[in-house]
């Protein structure tokens, strides 16, 4: 189903963006090489940012070039990424992903764009909708809107998109968030989810309390 992107929705999104930008500041948008982003997002699955970063540092130190990860023994990758957890599964996924890219494009460079790029990323074992959208948005500047657990929760509450699955919310937000705001808005919603809109929300001190439907229902307000 295509979500209707009408003027009212647009105004609401712009307003939320302005409030969050005022609250948290303009987010620092990190742009990595696409394959680094891909490896990093595989490392980040089911772990904290801290553990992901520790694993990434060790991996970078051991394999300064991405090609060398592809050529390495899987046990060496496993050892390097231990802090990220699920290291056997993640090492296998990282190596297979790099091999798949090399086999398909003849080099470690994905030369597709738009939905072809997204669909190719999704075809890689272990790359779900969020990871594919993160790589497409942050490394290629393609207009996708990744939805993690924070954004899923926040979007259903405010609401921006009320859907039962993360994938459905991602489809809707990709449709309705203006392309020029996608990167910053994504980071701002995560910040909101971490600081205020936690599983147990802090509506009474949340900067969105006056325009969030959930806060009006919440007894905490
Ligand atoms: S007002 Fe409450 S439910 Fe709404 S976004 Fe803020 S913390 Fe979340």
Boltz pocket constraint, residues with backbone or C-beta under 6 A from the ligand:
constraints:
  - pocket:
      binder: B
      contacts: [[A, 154], [A, 157], [A, 158], [A, 196], [A, 197], [A, 198], [A, 201], [A, 202], [A, 203], [A, 204], [A, 206], [A, 207], [A, 208], [A, 209], [A, 212], [A, 213], [A, 214], [A, 215]]
      max_distance: 6.0
